[in-house]
């Protein structure tokens, strides 16, 4: 999961947090306490990265 988070940040300038920081190994956390448009853009970037 760490590699996923690092590559997402490097390739799509999108930050996620390792779930292990919150005792959830194997997951990535997405922040959503922001403007709705910022969240939509971030989710779009994650989608593009996964393709």
mmCIF entry with sequence, helices, sheets and N, C-alpha, C, O atoms, coordinates in Angstrom:
data_MODEL
# 
_entry.id   MODEL 
# 
_entity.id                         1 
_entity.type                       polymer 
_entity.pdbx_number_of_molecules   1 
# 
_entity_poly.entity_id                      1 
_entity_poly.type                           'polypeptide(L)' 
_entity_poly.nstd_linkage                   no 
_entity_poly.nstd_monomer                   no 
_entity_poly.pdbx_seq_one_letter_code       
;(UNK)(UNK)(UNK)(UNK)(UNK)(UNK)(UNK)(UNK)(UNK)(UNK)(UNK)(UNK)(UNK)(UNK)(UNK)(UNK)
(UNK)(UNK)(UNK)(UNK)(UNK)(UNK)(UNK)(UNK)(UNK)(UNK)(UNK)(UNK)(UNK)(UNK)(UNK)(UNK)
(UNK)(UNK)(UNK)(UNK)(UNK)(UNK)(UNK)(UNK)(UNK)(UNK)(UNK)(UNK)(UNK)(UNK)(UNK)(UNK)
(UNK)(UNK)(UNK)
;
_entity_poly.pdbx_seq_one_letter_code_can   XXXXXXXXXXXXXXXXXXXXXXXXXXXXXXXXXXXXXXXXXXXXXXXXXXX 
_entity_poly.pdbx_strand_id                 A 
# 
loop_
_entity_poly_seq.entity_id 
_entity_poly_seq.num 
_entity_poly_seq.mon_id 
_entity_poly_seq.hetero 
1 1  UNK n 
1 2  UNK n 
1 3  UNK n 
1 4  UNK n 
1 5  UNK n 
1 6  UNK n 
1 7  UNK n 
1 8  UNK n 
1 9  UNK n 
1 10 UNK n 
1 11 UNK n 
1 12 UNK n 
1 13 UNK n 
1 14 UNK n 
1 15 UNK n 
1 16 UNK n 
1 17 UNK n 
1 18 UNK n 
1 19 UNK n 
1 20 UNK n 
1 21 UNK n 
1 22 UNK n 
1 23 UNK n 
1 24 UNK n 
1 25 UNK n 
1 26 UNK n 
1 27 UNK n 
1 28 UNK n 
1 29 UNK n 
1 30 UNK n 
1 31 UNK n 
1 32 UNK n 
1 33 UNK n 
1 34 UNK n 
1 35 UNK n 
1 36 UNK n 
1 37 UNK n 
1 38 UNK n 
1 39 UNK n 
1 40 UNK n 
1 41 UNK n 
1 42 UNK n 
1 43 UNK n 
1 44 UNK n 
1 45 UNK n 
1 46 UNK n 
1 47 UNK n 
1 48 UNK n 
1 49 UNK n 
1 50 UNK n 
1 51 UNK n 
# 
_struct_asym.id          A 
_struct_asym.entity_id   1 
# 
loop_
_struct_conf.conf_type_id 
_struct_conf.id 
_struct_conf.pdbx_PDB_helix_id 
_struct_conf.beg_label_comp_id 
_struct_conf.beg_label_asym_id 
_struct_conf.beg_label_seq_id 
_struct_conf.pdbx_beg_PDB_ins_code 
_struct_conf.end_label_comp_id 
_struct_conf.end_label_asym_id 
_struct_conf.end_label_seq_id 
_struct_conf.pdbx_end_PDB_ins_code 
_struct_conf.beg_auth_comp_id 
_struct_conf.beg_auth_asym_id 
_struct_conf.beg_auth_seq_id 
_struct_conf.end_auth_comp_id 
_struct_conf.end_auth_asym_id 
_struct_conf.end_auth_seq_id 
_struct_conf.pdbx_PDB_helix_class 
_struct_conf.details 
_struct_conf.pdbx_PDB_helix_length 
HELX_P HELX_P1 AA1 UNK A 2  ? UNK A 12 ? UNK A 2  UNK A 12 1 ? 11 
HELX_P HELX_P2 AA2 UNK A 19 ? UNK A 22 ? UNK A 19 UNK A 22 5 ? 4  
HELX_P HELX_P3 AA3 UNK A 36 ? UNK A 50 ? UNK A 36 UNK A 50 1 ? 15 
# 
_struct_conf_type.id          HELX_P 
_struct_conf_type.criteria    ? 
_struct_conf_type.reference   ? 
# 
_struct_sheet.id               AA1 
_struct_sheet.type             ? 
_struct_sheet.number_strands   2 
_struct_sheet.details          ? 
# 
_struct_sheet_order.sheet_id     AA1 
_struct_sheet_order.range_id_1   1 
_struct_sheet_order.range_id_2   2 
_struct_sheet_order.offset       ? 
_struct_sheet_order.sense        anti-parallel 
# 
loop_
_struct_sheet_range.sheet_id 
_struct_sheet_range.id 
_struct_sheet_range.beg_label_comp_id 
_struct_sheet_range.beg_label_asym_id 
_struct_sheet_range.beg_label_seq_id 
_struct_sheet_range.pdbx_beg_PDB_ins_code 
_struct_sheet_range.end_label_comp_id 
_struct_sheet_range.end_label_asym_id 
_struct_sheet_range.end_label_seq_id 
_struct_sheet_range.pdbx_end_PDB_ins_code 
_struct_sheet_range.beg_auth_comp_id 
_struct_sheet_range.beg_auth_asym_id 
_struct_sheet_range.beg_auth_seq_id 
_struct_sheet_range.end_auth_comp_id 
_struct_sheet_range.end_auth_asym_id 
_struct_sheet_range.end_auth_seq_id 
AA1 1 UNK A 17 ? UNK A 18 ? UNK A 17 UNK A 18 
AA1 2 UNK A 28 ? UNK A 29 ? UNK A 28 UNK A 29 
# 
loop_
_atom_site.group_PDB 
_atom_site.id 
_atom_site.type_symbol 
_atom_site.label_atom_id 
_atom_site.label_alt_id 
_atom_site.label_comp_id 
_atom_site.label_asym_id 
_atom_site.label_entity_id 
_atom_site.label_seq_id 
_atom_site.pdbx_PDB_ins_code 
_atom_site.Cartn_x 
_atom_site.Cartn_y 
_atom_site.Cartn_z 
_atom_site.occupancy 
_atom_site.B_iso_or_equiv 
_atom_site.pdbx_formal_charge 
_atom_site.auth_seq_id 
_atom_site.auth_comp_id 
_atom_site.auth_asym_id 
_atom_site.auth_atom_id 
_atom_site.pdbx_PDB_model_num 
ATOM 1   N N  . UNK A 1 1  ? 0.821   -1.189 0.000   1.00 0.00 ? 1  UNK A N  1 
ATOM 2   C CA . UNK A 1 1  ? 0.000   0.000  0.000   1.00 0.00 ? 1  UNK A CA 1 
ATOM 3   C C  . UNK A 1 1  ? 0.871   1.262  0.000   1.00 0.00 ? 1  UNK A C  1 
ATOM 4   O O  . UNK A 1 1  ? 0.513   2.277  -0.597  1.00 0.00 ? 1  UNK A O  1 
ATOM 5   N N  . UNK A 1 2  ? 2.001   1.180  0.669   1.00 0.00 ? 2  UNK A N  1 
ATOM 6   C CA . UNK A 1 2  ? 2.888   2.344  0.693   1.00 0.00 ? 2  UNK A CA 1 
ATOM 7   C C  . UNK A 1 2  ? 3.330   2.722  -0.715  1.00 0.00 ? 2  UNK A C  1 
ATOM 8   O O  . UNK A 1 2  ? 3.364   3.903  -1.059  1.00 0.00 ? 2  UNK A O  1 
ATOM 9   N N  . UNK A 1 3  ? 3.665   1.733  -1.523  1.00 0.00 ? 3  UNK A N  1 
ATOM 10  C CA . UNK A 1 3  ? 4.090   1.985  -2.899  1.00 0.00 ? 3  UNK A CA 1 
ATOM 11  C C  . UNK A 1 3  ? 2.967   2.640  -3.699  1.00 0.00 ? 3  UNK A C  1 
ATOM 12  O O  . UNK A 1 3  ? 3.216   3.560  -4.478  1.00 0.00 ? 3  UNK A O  1 
ATOM 13  N N  . UNK A 1 4  ? 1.747   2.179  -3.514  1.00 0.00 ? 4  UNK A N  1 
ATOM 14  C CA . UNK A 1 4  ? 0.581   2.773  -4.180  1.00 0.00 ? 4  UNK A CA 1 
ATOM 15  C C  . UNK A 1 4  ? 0.469   4.255  -3.834  1.00 0.00 ? 4  UNK A C  1 
ATOM 16  O O  . UNK A 1 4  ? 0.335   5.095  -4.723  1.00 0.00 ? 4  UNK A O  1 
ATOM 17  N N  . UNK A 1 5  ? 0.523   4.570  -2.554  1.00 0.00 ? 5  UNK A N  1 
ATOM 18  C CA . UNK A 1 5  ? 0.394   5.963  -2.113  1.00 0.00 ? 5  UNK A CA 1 
ATOM 19  C C  . UNK A 1 5  ? 1.515   6.834  -2.667  1.00 0.00 ? 5  UNK A C  1 
ATOM 20  O O  . UNK A 1 5  ? 1.275   7.962  -3.097  1.00 0.00 ? 5  UNK A O  1 
ATOM 21  N N  . UNK A 1 6  ? 2.720   6.319  -2.658  1.00 0.00 ? 6  UNK A N  1 
ATOM 22  C CA . UNK A 1 6  ? 3.855   7.094  -3.172  1.00 0.00 ? 6  UNK A CA 1 
ATOM 23  C C  . UNK A 1 6  ? 3.756   7.322  -4.677  1.00 0.00 ? 6  UNK A C  1 
ATOM 24  O O  . UNK A 1 6  ? 4.025   8.425  -5.152  1.00 0.00 ? 6  UNK A O  1 
ATOM 25  N N  . UNK A 1 7  ? 3.376   6.299  -5.425  1.00 0.00 ? 7  UNK A N  1 
ATOM 26  C CA . UNK A 1 7  ? 3.252   6.446  -6.881  1.00 0.00 ? 7  UNK A CA 1 
ATOM 27  C C  . UNK A 1 7  ? 2.092   7.373  -7.245  1.00 0.00 ? 7  UNK A C  1 
ATOM 28  O O  . UNK A 1 7  ? 2.201   8.154  -8.190  1.00 0.00 ? 7  UNK A O  1 
ATOM 29  N N  . UNK A 1 8  ? 1.002   7.296  -6.516  1.00 0.00 ? 8  UNK A N  1 
ATOM 30  C CA . UNK A 1 8  ? -0.135  8.181  -6.755  1.00 0.00 ? 8  UNK A CA 1 
ATOM 31  C C  . UNK A 1 8  ? 0.280   9.637  -6.538  1.00 0.00 ? 8  UNK A C  1 
ATOM 32  O O  . UNK A 1 8  ? -0.075  10.514 -7.325  1.00 0.00 ? 8  UNK A O  1 
ATOM 33  N N  . UNK A 1 9  ? 1.017   9.881  -5.491  1.00 0.00 ? 9  UNK A N  1 
ATOM 34  C CA . UNK A 1 9  ? 1.504   11.231 -5.220  1.00 0.00 ? 9  UNK A CA 1 
ATOM 35  C C  . UNK A 1 9  ? 2.456   11.697 -6.315  1.00 0.00 ? 9  UNK A C  1 
ATOM 36  O O  . UNK A 1 9  ? 2.345   12.821 -6.805  1.00 0.00 ? 9  UNK A O  1 
ATOM 37  N N  . UNK A 1 10 ? 3.386   10.837 -6.693  1.00 0.00 ? 10 UNK A N  1 
ATOM 38  C CA . UNK A 1 10 ? 4.379   11.201 -7.702  1.00 0.00 ? 10 UNK A CA 1 
ATOM 39  C C  . UNK A 1 10 ? 3.761   11.414 -9.088  1.00 0.00 ? 10 UNK A C  1 
ATOM 40  O O  . UNK A 1 10 ? 4.077   12.390 -9.769  1.00 0.00 ? 10 UNK A O  1 
ATOM 41  N N  . UNK A 1 11 ? 2.886   10.505 -9.497  1.00 0.00 ? 11 UNK A N  1 
ATOM 42  C CA . UNK A 1 11 ? 2.381   10.536 -10.867 1.00 0.00 ? 11 UNK A CA 1 
ATOM 43  C C  . UNK A 1 11 ? 1.149   11.405 -11.063 1.00 0.00 ? 11 UNK A C  1 
ATOM 44  O O  . UNK A 1 11 ? 0.933   11.924 -12.158 1.00 0.00 ? 11 UNK A O  1 
ATOM 45  N N  . UNK A 1 12 ? 0.333   11.575 -10.022 1.00 0.00 ? 12 UNK A N  1 
ATOM 46  C CA . UNK A 1 12 ? -0.924  12.317 -10.171 1.00 0.00 ? 12 UNK A CA 1 
ATOM 47  C C  . UNK A 1 12 ? -1.058  13.481 -9.188  1.00 0.00 ? 12 UNK A C  1 
ATOM 48  O O  . UNK A 1 12 ? -2.105  14.125 -9.129  1.00 0.00 ? 12 UNK A O  1 
ATOM 49  N N  . UNK A 1 13 ? 0.002   13.754 -8.413  1.00 0.00 ? 13 UNK A N  1 
ATOM 50  C CA . UNK A 1 13 ? -0.019  14.846 -7.429  1.00 0.00 ? 13 UNK A CA 1 
ATOM 51  C C  . UNK A 1 13 ? -1.244  14.756 -6.523  1.00 0.00 ? 13 UNK A C  1 
ATOM 52  O O  . UNK A 1 13 ? -1.893  15.760 -6.227  1.00 0.00 ? 13 UNK A O  1 
ATOM 53  N N  . UNK A 1 14 ? -1.545  13.533 -6.092  1.00 0.00 ? 14 UNK A N  1 
ATOM 54  C CA . UNK A 1 14 ? -2.709  13.283 -5.254  1.00 0.00 ? 14 UNK A CA 1 
ATOM 55  C C  . UNK A 1 14 ? -2.257  12.553 -3.994  1.00 0.00 ? 14 UNK A C  1 
ATOM 56  O O  . UNK A 1 14 ? -1.646  11.487 -4.059  1.00 0.00 ? 14 UNK A O  1 
ATOM 57  N N  . UNK A 1 15 ? -2.568  13.148 -2.854  1.00 0.00 ? 15 UNK A N  1 
ATOM 58  C CA . UNK A 1 15 ? -2.097  12.624 -1.580  1.00 0.00 ? 15 UNK A CA 1 
ATOM 59  C C  . UNK A 1 15 ? -3.146  11.755 -0.910  1.00 0.00 ? 15 UNK A C  1 
ATOM 60  O O  . UNK A 1 15 ? -4.305  12.149 -0.778  1.00 0.00 ? 15 UNK A O  1 
ATOM 61  N N  . UNK A 1 16 ? -2.731  10.577 -0.492  1.00 0.00 ? 16 UNK A N  1 
ATOM 62  C CA . UNK A 1 16 ? -3.523  9.707  0.365   1.00 0.00 ? 16 UNK A CA 1 
ATOM 63  C C  . UNK A 1 16 ? -2.655  9.379  1.568   1.00 0.00 ? 16 UNK A C  1 
ATOM 64  O O  . UNK A 1 16 ? -1.446  9.613  1.547   1.00 0.00 ? 16 UNK A O  1 
ATOM 65  N N  . UNK A 1 17 ? -3.257  8.843  2.606   1.00 0.00 ? 17 UNK A N  1 
ATOM 66  C CA . UNK A 1 17 ? -2.526  8.500  3.824   1.00 0.00 ? 17 UNK A CA 1 
ATOM 67  C C  . UNK A 1 17 ? -2.641  6.997  4.038   1.00 0.00 ? 17 UNK A C  1 
ATOM 68  O O  . UNK A 1 17 ? -3.712  6.416  3.859   1.00 0.00 ? 17 UNK A O  1 
ATOM 69  N N  . UNK A 1 18 ? -1.553  6.384  4.416   1.00 0.00 ? 18 UNK A N  1 
ATOM 70  C CA . UNK A 1 18 ? -1.570  4.952  4.688   1.00 0.00 ? 18 UNK A CA 1 
ATOM 71  C C  . UNK A 1 18 ? -2.568  4.626  5.787   1.00 0.00 ? 18 UNK A C  1 
ATOM 72  O O  . UNK A 1 18 ? -2.591  5.281  6.829   1.00 0.00 ? 18 UNK A O  1 
ATOM 73  N N  . UNK A 1 19 ? -3.383  3.622  5.555   1.00 0.00 ? 19 UNK A N  1 
ATOM 74  C CA . UNK A 1 19 ? -4.342  3.192  6.565   1.00 0.00 ? 19 UNK A CA 1 
ATOM 75  C C  . UNK A 1 19 ? -3.665  2.729  7.840   1.00 0.00 ? 19 UNK A C  1 
ATOM 76  O O  . UNK A 1 19 ? -4.256  2.802  8.918   1.00 0.00 ? 19 UNK A O  1 
ATOM 77  N N  . UNK A 1 20 ? -2.425  2.249  7.729   1.00 0.00 ? 20 UNK A N  1 
ATOM 78  C CA . UNK A 1 20 ? -1.704  1.792  8.925   1.00 0.00 ? 20 UNK A CA 1 
ATOM 79  C C  . UNK A 1 20 ? -1.499  2.916  9.937   1.00 0.00 ? 20 UNK A C  1 
ATOM 80  O O  . UNK A 1 20 ? -1.296  2.650  11.121  1.00 0.00 ? 20 UNK A O  1 
ATOM 81  N N  . UNK A 1 21 ? -1.550  4.157  9.490   1.00 0.00 ? 21 UNK A N  1 
ATOM 82  C CA . UNK A 1 21 ? -1.466  5.307  10.407  1.00 0.00 ? 21 UNK A CA 1 
ATOM 83  C C  . UNK A 1 21 ? -2.703  5.380  11.298  1.00 0.00 ? 21 UNK A C  1 
ATOM 84  O O  . UNK A 1 21 ? -2.696  6.060  12.324  1.00 0.00 ? 21 UNK A O  1 
ATOM 85  N N  . UNK A 1 22 ? -3.762  4.679  10.904  1.00 0.00 ? 22 UNK A N  1 
ATOM 86  C CA . UNK A 1 22 ? -5.028  4.668  11.630  1.00 0.00 ? 22 UNK A CA 1 
ATOM 87  C C  . UNK A 1 22 ? -5.423  3.243  12.023  1.00 0.00 ? 22 UNK A C  1 
ATOM 88  O O  . UNK A 1 22 ? -6.600  2.936  12.215  1.00 0.00 ? 22 UNK A O  1 
ATOM 89  N N  . UNK A 1 23 ? -4.406  2.380  12.136  1.00 0.00 ? 23 UNK A N  1 
ATOM 90  C CA . UNK A 1 23 ? -4.601  0.978  12.514  1.00 0.00 ? 23 UNK A CA 1 
ATOM 91  C C  . UNK A 1 23 ? -5.481  0.225  11.510  1.00 0.00 ? 23 UNK A C  1 
ATOM 92  O O  . UNK A 1 23 ? -6.257  -0.648 11.899  1.00 0.00 ? 23 UNK A O  1 
ATOM 93  N N  . UNK A 1 24 ? -5.360  0.561  10.222  1.00 0.00 ? 24 UNK A N  1 
ATOM 94  C CA . UNK A 1 24 ? -6.097  -0.105 9.141   1.00 0.00 ? 24 UNK A CA 1 
ATOM 95  C C  . UNK A 1 24 ? -5.116  -0.521 8.052   1.00 0.00 ? 24 UNK A C  1 
ATOM 96  O O  . UNK A 1 24 ? -5.107  0.045  6.959   1.00 0.00 ? 24 UNK A O  1 
ATOM 97  N N  . UNK A 1 25 ? -4.305  -1.497 8.359   1.00 0.00 ? 25 UNK A N  1 
ATOM 98  C CA . UNK A 1 25 ? -3.281  -1.981 7.432   1.00 0.00 ? 25 UNK A CA 1 
ATOM 99  C C  . UNK A 1 25 ? -3.920  -2.425 6.115   1.00 0.00 ? 25 UNK A C  1 
ATOM 100 O O  . UNK A 1 25 ? -4.972  -3.064 6.113   1.00 0.00 ? 25 UNK A O  1 
ATOM 101 N N  . UNK A 1 26 ? -3.280  -2.082 4.997   1.00 0.00 ? 26 UNK A N  1 
ATOM 102 C CA . UNK A 1 26 ? -3.758  -2.509 3.696   1.00 0.00 ? 26 UNK A CA 1 
ATOM 103 C C  . UNK A 1 26 ? -4.738  -1.559 3.042   1.00 0.00 ? 26 UNK A C  1 
ATOM 104 O O  . UNK A 1 26 ? -5.272  -1.855 1.973   1.00 0.00 ? 26 UNK A O  1 
ATOM 105 N N  . UNK A 1 27 ? -4.983  -0.412 3.678   1.00 0.00 ? 27 UNK A N  1 
ATOM 106 C CA . UNK A 1 27 ? -5.914  0.578  3.142   1.00 0.00 ? 27 UNK A CA 1 
ATOM 107 C C  . UNK A 1 27 ? -5.215  1.910  2.948   1.00 0.00 ? 27 UNK A C  1 
ATOM 108 O O  . UNK A 1 27 ? -4.154  2.163  3.518   1.00 0.00 ? 27 UNK A O  1 
ATOM 109 N N  . UNK A 1 28 ? -5.826  2.754  2.137   1.00 0.00 ? 28 UNK A N  1 
ATOM 110 C CA . UNK A 1 28 ? -5.377  4.141  1.990   1.00 0.00 ? 28 UNK A CA 1 
ATOM 111 C C  . UNK A 1 28 ? -6.543  5.037  2.383   1.00 0.00 ? 28 UNK A C  1 
ATOM 112 O O  . UNK A 1 28 ? -7.694  4.737  2.067   1.00 0.00 ? 28 UNK A O  1 
ATOM 113 N N  . UNK A 1 29 ? -6.253  6.129  3.067   1.00 0.00 ? 29 UNK A N  1 
ATOM 114 C CA . UNK A 1 29 ? -7.287  7.066  3.496   1.00 0.00 ? 29 UNK A CA 1 
ATOM 115 C C  . UNK A 1 29 ? -7.331  8.245  2.534   1.00 0.00 ? 29 UNK A C  1 
ATOM 116 O O  . UNK A 1 29 ? -6.296  8.740  2.088   1.00 0.00 ? 29 UNK A O  1 
ATOM 117 N N  . UNK A 1 30 ? -8.543  8.686  2.222   1.00 0.00 ? 30 UNK A N  1 
ATOM 118 C CA . UNK A 1 30 ? -8.763  9.840  1.359   1.00 0.00 ? 30 UNK A CA 1 
ATOM 119 C C  . UNK A 1 30 ? -9.405  10.926 2.202   1.00 0.00 ? 30 UNK A C  1 
ATOM 120 O O  . UNK A 1 30 ? -10.417 10.687 2.860   1.00 0.00 ? 30 UNK A O  1 
ATOM 121 N N  . UNK A 1 31 ? -8.823  12.121 2.187   1.00 0.00 ? 31 UNK A N  1 
ATOM 122 C CA . UNK A 1 31 ? -9.426  13.239 2.903   1.00 0.00 ? 31 UNK A CA 1 
ATOM 123 C C  . UNK A 1 31 ? -10.596 13.796 2.115   1.00 0.00 ? 31 UNK A C  1 
ATOM 124 O O  . UNK A 1 31 ? -10.520 13.912 0.892   1.00 0.00 ? 31 UNK A O  1 
ATOM 125 N N  . UNK A 1 32 ? -11.671 14.138 2.794   1.00 0.00 ? 32 UNK A N  1 
ATOM 126 C CA . UNK A 1 32 ? -12.834 14.676 2.104   1.00 0.00 ? 32 UNK A CA 1 
ATOM 127 C C  . UNK A 1 32 ? -13.401 15.918 2.782   1.00 0.00 ? 32 UNK A C  1 
ATOM 128 O O  . UNK A 1 32 ? -14.508 16.348 2.458   1.00 0.00 ? 32 UNK A O  1 
ATOM 129 N N  . UNK A 1 33 ? -12.668 16.487 3.701   1.00 0.00 ? 33 UNK A N  1 
ATOM 130 C CA . UNK A 1 33 ? -13.103 17.716 4.377   1.00 0.00 ? 33 UNK A CA 1 
ATOM 131 C C  . UNK A 1 33 ? -12.591 18.918 3.591   1.00 0.00 ? 33 UNK A C  1 
ATOM 132 O O  . UNK A 1 33 ? -11.811 19.726 4.094   1.00 0.00 ? 33 UNK A O  1 
ATOM 133 N N  . UNK A 1 34 ? -13.040 19.013 2.366   1.00 0.00 ? 34 UNK A N  1 
ATOM 134 C CA . UNK A 1 34 ? -12.582 20.086 1.486   1.00 0.00 ? 34 UNK A CA 1 
ATOM 135 C C  . UNK A 1 34 ? -13.720 20.482 0.558   1.00 0.00 ? 34 UNK A C  1 
ATOM 136 O O  . UNK A 1 34 ? -14.828 19.953 0.647   1.00 0.00 ? 34 UNK A O  1 
ATOM 137 N N  . UNK A 1 35 ? -13.436 21.391 -0.303  1.00 0.00 ? 35 UNK A N  1 
ATOM 138 C CA . UNK A 1 35 ? -14.371 21.810 -1.330  1.00 0.00 ? 35 UNK A CA 1 
ATOM 139 C C  . UNK A 1 35 ? -14.766 20.599 -2.174  1.00 0.00 ? 35 UNK A C  1 
ATOM 140 O O  . UNK A 1 35 ? -13.915 19.769 -2.492  1.00 0.00 ? 35 UNK A O  1 
ATOM 141 N N  . UNK A 1 36 ? -16.025 20.489 -2.535  1.00 0.00 ? 36 UNK A N  1 
ATOM 142 C CA . UNK A 1 36 ? -16.505 19.342 -3.311  1.00 0.00 ? 36 UNK A CA 1 
ATOM 143 C C  . UNK A 1 36 ? -15.765 19.199 -4.639  1.00 0.00 ? 36 UNK A C  1 
ATOM 144 O O  . UNK A 1 36 ? -15.504 18.079 -5.077  1.00 0.00 ? 36 UNK A O  1 
ATOM 145 N N  . UNK A 1 37 ? -15.429 20.296 -5.276  1.00 0.00 ? 37 UNK A N  1 
ATOM 146 C CA . UNK A 1 37 ? -14.712 20.229 -6.552  1.00 0.00 ? 37 UNK A CA 1 
ATOM 147 C C  . UNK A 1 37 ? -13.309 19.654 -6.374  1.00 0.00 ? 37 UNK A C  1 
ATOM 148 O O  . UNK A 1 37 ? -12.826 18.915 -7.232  1.00 0.00 ? 37 UNK A O  1 
ATOM 149 N N  . UNK A 1 38 ? -12.662 19.987 -5.273  1.00 0.00 ? 38 UNK A N  1 
ATOM 150 C CA . UNK A 1 38 ? -11.326 19.442 -4.989  1.00 0.00 ? 38 UNK A CA 1 
ATOM 151 C C  . UNK A 1 38 ? -11.425 17.934 -4.788  1.00 0.00 ? 38 UNK A C  1 
ATOM 152 O O  . UNK A 1 38 ? -10.589 17.181 -5.289  1.00 0.00 ? 38 UNK A O  1 
ATOM 153 N N  . UNK A 1 39 ? -12.436 17.497 -4.064  1.00 0.00 ? 39 UNK A N  1 
ATOM 154 C CA . UNK A 1 39 ? -12.635 16.064 -3.852  1.00 0.00 ? 39 UNK A CA 1 
ATOM 155 C C  . UNK A 1 39 ? -12.898 15.342 -5.168  1.00 0.00 ? 39 UNK A C  1 
ATOM 156 O O  . UNK A 1 39 ? -12.319 14.286 -5.421  1.00 0.00 ? 39 UNK A O  1 
ATOM 157 N N  . UNK A 1 40 ? -13.760 15.899 -6.000  1.00 0.00 ? 40 UNK A N  1 
ATOM 158 C CA . UNK A 1 40 ? -14.055 15.284 -7.302  1.00 0.00 ? 40 UNK A CA 1 
ATOM 159 C C  . UNK A 1 40 ? -12.800 15.158 -8.151  1.00 0.00 ? 40 UNK A C  1 
ATOM 160 O O  . UNK A 1 40 ? -12.576 14.129 -8.788  1.00 0.00 ? 40 UNK A O  1 
ATOM 161 N N  . UNK A 1 41 ? -11.981 16.203 -8.158  1.00 0.00 ? 41 UNK A N  1 
ATOM 162 C CA . UNK A 1 41 ? -10.740 16.166 -8.940  1.00 0.00 ? 41 UNK A CA 1 
ATOM 163 C C  . UNK A 1 41 ? -9.796  15.096 -8.403  1.00 0.00 ? 41 UNK A C  1 
ATOM 164 O O  . UNK A 1 41 ? -9.189  14.356 -9.178  1.00 0.00 ? 41 UNK A O  1 
ATOM 165 N N  . UNK A 1 42 ? -9.671  15.013 -7.099  1.00 0.00 ? 42 UNK A N  1 
ATOM 166 C CA . UNK A 1 42 ? -8.813  13.993 -6.499  1.00 0.00 ? 42 UNK A CA 1 
ATOM 167 C C  . UNK A 1 42 ? -9.280  12.586 -6.825  1.00 0.00 ? 42 UNK A C  1 
ATOM 168 O O  . UNK A 1 42 ? -8.468  11.720 -7.150  1.00 0.00 ? 42 UNK A O  1 
ATOM 169 N N  . UNK A 1 43 ? -10.585 12.353 -6.742  1.00 0.00 ? 43 UNK A N  1 
ATOM 170 C CA . UNK A 1 43 ? -11.129 11.038 -7.071  1.00 0.00 ? 43 UNK A CA 1 
ATOM 171 C C  . UNK A 1 43 ? -10.931 10.717 -8.550  1.00 0.00 ? 43 UNK A C  1 
ATOM 172 O O  . UNK A 1 43 ? -10.670 9.570  -8.912  1.00 0.00 ? 43 UNK A O  1 
ATOM 173 N N  . UNK A 1 44 ? -11.055 11.725 -9.392  1.00 0.00 ? 44 UNK A N  1 
ATOM 174 C CA . UNK A 1 44 ? -10.804 11.525 -10.819 1.00 0.00 ? 44 UNK A CA 1 
ATOM 175 C C  . UNK A 1 44 ? -9.349  11.127 -11.056 1.00 0.00 ? 44 UNK A C  1 
ATOM 176 O O  . UNK A 1 44 ? -9.070  10.229 -11.850 1.00 0.00 ? 44 UNK A O  1 
ATOM 177 N N  . UNK A 1 45 ? -8.440  11.784 -10.379 1.00 0.00 ? 45 UNK A N  1 
ATOM 178 C CA . UNK A 1 45 ? -7.013  11.449 -10.535 1.00 0.00 ? 45 UNK A CA 1 
ATOM 179 C C  . UNK A 1 45 ? -6.721  10.030 -10.066 1.00 0.00 ? 45 UNK A C  1 
ATOM 180 O O  . UNK A 1 45 ? -5.943  9.313  -10.695 1.00 0.00 ? 45 UNK A O  1 
ATOM 181 N N  . UNK A 1 46 ? -7.341  9.626  -8.964  1.00 0.00 ? 46 UNK A N  1 
ATOM 182 C CA . UNK A 1 46 ? -7.165  8.256  -8.476  1.00 0.00 ? 46 UNK A CA 1 
ATOM 183 C C  . UNK A 1 46 ? -7.698  7.263  -9.510  1.00 0.00 ? 46 UNK A C  1 
ATOM 184 O O  . UNK A 1 46 ? -7.065  6.245  -9.791  1.00 0.00 ? 46 UNK A O  1 
ATOM 185 N N  . UNK A 1 47 ? -8.859  7.570  -10.065 1.00 0.00 ? 47 UNK A N  1 
ATOM 186 C CA . UNK A 1 47 ? -9.450  6.708  -11.092 1.00 0.00 ? 47 UNK A CA 1 
ATOM 187 C C  . UNK A 1 47 ? -8.521  6.563  -12.292 1.00 0.00 ? 47 UNK A C  1 
ATOM 188 O O  . UNK A 1 47 ? -8.288  5.452  -12.770 1.00 0.00 ? 47 UNK A O  1 
ATOM 189 N N  . UNK A 1 48 ? -7.992  7.684  -12.778 1.00 0.00 ? 48 UNK A N  1 
ATOM 190 C CA . UNK A 1 48 ? -7.062  7.646  -13.902 1.00 0.00 ? 48 UNK A CA 1 
ATOM 191 C C  . UNK A 1 48 ? -5.812  6.835  -13.574 1.00 0.00 ? 48 UNK A C  1 
ATOM 192 O O  . UNK A 1 48 ? -5.317  6.079  -14.410 1.00 0.00 ? 48 UNK A O  1 
ATOM 193 N N  . UNK A 1 49 ? -5.312  6.994  -12.366 1.00 0.00 ? 49 UNK A N  1 
ATOM 194 C CA . UNK A 1 49 ? -4.128  6.263  -11.932 1.00 0.00 ? 49 UNK A CA 1 
ATOM 195 C C  . UNK A 1 49 ? -4.394  4.752  -11.918 1.00 0.00 ? 49 UNK A C  1 
ATOM 196 O O  . UNK A 1 49 ? -3.532  3.966  -12.312 1.00 0.00 ? 49 UNK A O  1 
ATOM 197 N N  . UNK A 1 50 ? -5.567  4.355  -11.473 1.00 0.00 ? 50 UNK A N  1 
ATOM 198 C CA . UNK A 1 50 ? -5.895  2.934  -11.386 1.00 0.00 ? 50 UNK A CA 1 
ATOM 199 C C  . UNK A 1 50 ? -6.076  2.289  -12.756 1.00 0.00 ? 50 UNK A C  1 
ATOM 200 O O  . UNK A 1 50 ? -5.897  1.081  -12.908 1.00 0.00 ? 50 UNK A O  1 
ATOM 201 N N  . UNK A 1 51 ? -6.429  3.093  -13.744 1.00 0.00 ? 51 UNK A N  1 
ATOM 202 C CA . UNK A 1 51 ? -6.599  2.548  -15.098 1.00 0.00 ? 51 UNK A CA 1 
ATOM 203 C C  . UNK A 1 51 ? -5.256  2.209  -15.670 1.00 0.00 ? 51 UNK A C  1 
ATOM 204 O O  . UNK A 1 51 ? -5.169  1.736  -16.803 1.00 0.00 ? 51 UNK A O  1 
# 
